[in-house]
Amino acid sequence: MRPSLRAKITEVCDRKMAQKGDNVGLSFYAFFANRNDDPDLLMEAATWWIKTHQLDHFEKALKIKQMIADGQ
């Protein structure tokens, strides 16, 4: 996964947890605007989320942030 996407995921997880607490859930769509302006980046995130790690549609932001920090 490219470094810019890792940074974006970490930033979004931090923001969501600050707003709603450590128990907040999110999907990979949380990292993108409502329009599909970068389909390659969206597919990269979807592949990491769905195919590589077989995550549920919604996962805890804390879990996702930790996975990114661990280099997964």
N, C-alpha and C positions, 0 to 999 in steps of 0.2 A: 504494500500500500504506500502510495506516495506521501512524503512528509507533510505536504500542505493539507491533505485529508486527515491525517493523524492529528494535526494541530487543530483543525476545525472540529473534529469529534471531541477532543479534550475540552475545547472552549465551550461547545454546546452543552456537554455534560456538566461542566462547572456551573454554567449559567442556570441550567434547569434545576440542579441540586440547590443552588443558592435561593432560587425562587420558591421551590416546592419541597425541599428536604431531600435527604439521602435515599428515600424510598421511591422517588419518582421514576416512572418507566418512560421509555421512548422507543421509537422505531428508527430505522436508518433514514427514513424520510425527514426526520428532524434536522438533518444536516444540510438540507437543501431548501431553496425557495420553492414556492408553489408552482413555478413554471420550470420546465425541463430545459434549462439553458446550457447544461453540460452533460449530455447523455453518457459519455465515457466515464466521467467521474461518478455519476449515479450508479452505473453498472459495476464499477470498481467497489463501491461501498456495498452494493447488493450482493456481489459475489463473496466478499469477505464475510458479510453477515449471514447469508443464507447457505451458500455452498461450502465455504471453508469451515465455518464454525457451527452450522446448523442451529442457529439461534431462533427462538420464537419471534413472532412479529414484534411483540413488546418485551423489552428487557430492562432491567434496572440500570439507570445511568451510571451508578457507582461500579457495577460489574463491567460495563463497556469501557469506562475510563481506566479501570484496572487492567483489562485485557490490552488496551492500547499501550499503557505504561510498561507492561510486561513484554511488549514487542510482538504480540500475537497478531 
